[in-house]
Amino acid sequence: MSIKDAIQTDMKNAMRAGEKEKLAIIRLIMAAIKQREVDERISLNDEQVLAVLDKMVKQRRESVAQYTAGNRQDLVDQENKEIAFIQHYLPPQLSSAEVDALIIAAIAAAGATSGRDMGKVMGILKPQLQGRADMSQVSASIKEKLA
């Protein structure tokens, strides 16, 4: 079963069970997927759905930081609920040691020696880490290792 099918099944189950909060979050996810499908005139595969979900989590993390700075705990709690629910559809997160091992392997495979080679390294890592690690932290780690 594809990720998109699983989301649609969960939406139907939430409707039947009357779980309004869960249904609202699922509808946000489906709207983001449908928007990308309409914009690009394609049907998204699992990898592309993961990219949409990963982007949604990233947006919510940025919102949490802003709401925390603005002292809006109610909004922080709502965003954290959405993050937890969206992450349910993402693959398990890798540990920092696993990410570091993949980064070192990618640097070796790309023959990277300086910061100018970062694009090559990211090109190798992105398919492996999509939805499994925070790419901004991965990017910072690559910069640190290439410096």
C-alpha positions in Angstrom: 0.0 0.0 0.0 1.4 3.4 -1.0 1.8 6.2 1.6 -0.9 8.2 -0.2 -3.4 5.2 0.0 -2.6 4.8 3.7 -3.3 8.5 4.3 -6.6 8.2 2.5 -7.6 5.1 4.5 -6.7 6.9 7.7 -8.9 9.8 6.6 -11.9 7.5 6.0 -11.4 5.9 9.4 -11.1 9.2 11.1 -14.3 10.3 9.4 -16.1 7.2 10.6 -14.8 7.5 14.1 -15.6 11.2 14.4 -12.0 12.2 15.2 -12.2 15.8 14.2 -8.6 16.8 15.1 -7.0 13.9 13.3 -9.3 14.5 10.3 -8.2 18.1 10.1 -4.5 17.2 10.1 -5.1 14.5 7.4 -7.0 17.0 5.3 -4.0 19.4 5.5 -1.7 16.6 4.3 -4.0 15.6 1.5 -4.4 19.2 0.4 -0.6 19.6 0.2 -0.3 16.4 -1.8 -3.1 17.4 -4.1 -1.7 20.9 -4.6 1.6 19.5 -5.8 -0.2 17.1 -8.1 -2.2 19.8 -9.6 0.7 22.2 -9.9 2.9 19.7 -11.7 0.1 17.8 -13.4 1.3 14.4 -12.2 0.4 11.7 -9.7 2.9 11.6 -6.9 4.8 8.4 -6.1 5.9 7.5 -2.5 9.2 9.3 -2.8 7.5 12.6 -3.8 4.9 12.2 -1.1 7.7 11.8 1.4 9.2 15.1 0.1 5.8 16.8 0.7 5.5 15.4 4.2 9.1 16.3 5.0 8.5 19.9 3.8 5.4 20.1 6.0 7.3 19.0 9.1 10.1 21.5 8.3 7.5 24.3 8.0 5.9 23.3 11.3 9.3 23.2 13.1 10.0 26.8 11.9 6.6 27.8 13.1 7.3 26.3 16.5 10.4 28.4 16.8 8.5 31.5 15.9 5.6 30.8 18.2 8.0 30.0 21.1 9.7 33.3 20.6 6.3 35.0 20.5 5.2 33.3 23.8 2.3 31.5 22.2 2.3 28.1 23.9 -1.2 27.2 22.5 0.1 27.4 19.0 3.3 25.6 19.8 1.3 22.7 21.2 -0.9 22.6 18.0 2.1 22.6 15.7 3.8 19.8 17.8 0.7 17.7 17.5 0.7 18.1 13.7 4.5 17.3 13.5 3.9 14.1 15.5 1.0 13.1 13.3 2.8 13.8 10.1 5.9 11.9 11.2 3.7 8.8 11.6 3.8 8.6 7.8 7.6 9.2 7.5 10.1 6.4 7.8 11.9 6.1 11.1 14.5 8.8 11.8 18.1 7.9 11.6 20.4 8.4 14.6 23.2 11.0 14.4 25.8 8.3 14.2 24.0 6.7 11.2 23.7 10.1 9.5 27.4 10.8 10.1 28.4 7.4 8.6 26.3 8.2 5.5 27.9 11.6 5.2 31.4 10.3 5.5 30.6 7.6 2.8 29.1 10.2 0.5 32.1 12.6 0.9 34.4 9.7 0.0 32.2 8.6 -3.0 32.0 12.2 -4.3 35.7 12.8 -3.8 34.8 16.0 -1.9 37.6 18.0 -0.5 36.2 21.5 0.1 33.0 23.4 0.6 32.6 23.8 -3.2 31.9 20.0 -3.4 28.9 20.3 -1.1 26.4 20.0 -4.0 27.8 16.7 -5.1 27.6 15.3 -1.5 24.1 16.6 -1.0 23.1 15.0 -4.4 24.2 11.6 -3.1 22.7 12.0 0.3 19.3 13.5 -0.4 17.7 10.3 -1.8 19.0 8.3 1.1 18.0 10.7 3.8 14.7 12.2 2.5 12.2 12.1 5.4 14.7 10.2 7.6 16.8 13.2 8.8 16.6 16.9 9.1 18.4 18.1 6.0 19.4 21.4 7.5 21.3 19.6 10.2 22.8 17.3 7.6 23.9 20.3 5.6 25.5 21.9 8.6 27.3 18.6 9.4 28.6 18.4 5.8 29.9 21.9 5.9 31.7 21.2 9.2 33.3 18.0 7.8 34.5 19.7 4.6 35.9 22.8 6.3 
